[in-house]
Amino acid sequence: MDYLKAFLIGGAICAVVQILLDKTKMLPGRVMVLLVCTGCVLGALQIYEPFLEFAGAGASVPLLGFGNTLWQGMREAVDGEGFLGLFKGGFTACALGVSAALIFSYLASWIFDSKMRK
């Protein structure tokens, strides 16, 4: 049941994003920034945690979850270190995920050929 719920919630988030891309003139980069910022705002309003407990991976994997993770890291760093926590909280909270994405995408670039025209 957890898999089905995560699939349906994650699919609903993706469907909303696809509707935004199809029905508005927003570019993909702006939609991604909107998702990250929405995750931050929902985390700040303490709405995202109950949603995350309900939806599981369907809510933690998309960019909404990335924004919430940024918010949590910044909140913890500001609570512990004050104003300087604003500058390092997000980096420490998301360092593992961002590092893994960079490393695996670099490895994939060595294994696969791009289909871009030269």
C-alpha angles and dihedrals in degrees: 000000000000091000092051093048092048091048093050096045093045090046091051090052090050091047092053090050091049090051089051091051094046101041102037134049092242115133120230093252092056092048090052091050089048090054094049092047091047090053090051093049094046089049091050091050089049091238097114098064096061089044090050092051090051099043101034115188091358087073102031100053102054123075090270088069091049090055091049091050090051090051094049092049093049093046092051093046093048091049091051103035107019124223095353089062088074089070101046107026097082093046095052094045095051102029096105095050095044092046092050091049091051095046096046094045089051091050090048090053089058094048102042131047118231118236094220117130114246 
